[in-house]
Amino acid sequence: MPVLPKPEYKPSSWQFNGHIQTIFPSLFRKVAFQYQQRERLELTDGDFVDLDWWRSSSANKKLVIITHGLEGDSRRQYVLGMAKLFSQNGYDALGWNCRSCSGEINRLPCFYHHGDTTDLRQVVNHAIERYQYDEIVLIGFSMGGSLSLRIAGENGVPEQVKKVIAFSVPCDLLSSVKMLSQRGNKIYSNRFLRKLGVKIKVKEKKFPGRISYTGYKKIKHFVDFDNRYTAPLHGFTDAYDFYDKASVKPFLQNIRIPALVVQAKNDTFLSPECFCYEEAENNAALFLEVPDHGGHCGFMLPGSEFSWAELRALAFVNDN
């Protein structure tokens, strides 16, 4: 499918660059939406993930499953906004939390990462088997976008999964890590590493001798974190092996259900390699949209309760 025409999206004039469009909604946006129930899903390896539900009735068979980004959770405003809009338009909403992201540390030494769709696949299967949903839409942001796209491109998805939508996706991990290492992006990488460090401290107490916090404050880049923690905990040779195998870009060619990828040109997290023009041009199921603005998971609209991303996702589901 050729790349879609540039959308007519413009943020408020005072949101004049990608940093403001990224940071302002993260700090100041407040979505009036509450989940009705939290459910703990026991995983096949003995760990767990927590699922936050909004369900209209047991008769509803349409569900949106929303996956957050790195060190996010189901209560991030971009997740709540998407859940609220879809819940107002005939869908039940499920915002799930990756391991260690629901407010309680997970049981096993491992965490979660861009290339591991095992948990998302179990969440999807659980929704189908327990609640009998027959129409499911997957929506993900940043890392959650990687997972949502990858699950569709790895081994296929159950027939109940009809569409996939992903925003601000680091499709090529190594190049995105290099972007986050640049001086202008240190505010983001420092925040990620600080939040991960809190969890490493907890893990050290649970798994003494296997996970150590000693010297953590010397870690200044993702490569160092991933070499020390991500790679050994998840079976990769080193950080670069992880970036190569966990990147979603090679899997985009295999997607066979309608999938929308939205990458803002001014997203400072994304390198040119993350804008998958060739993959979209050679896959009839893959739609790529590249607005000039939006930042990273921002996309706020002046005078609107909902972001442009949320409205765009609903339009894609309804129009295609």
Beta strands, then each sheet from edge to edge (+ up, - down):
strand 1: 37-42
strand 2: 48-54
strand 3: 62-67
strand 4: 92-97
strand 5: 135-141
strand 6: 161-167
strand 7: 259-262
strand 8: 286-289
sheet 1: 1+ 2- 4+ 3+ 5+ 6+ 7+ 8+
end
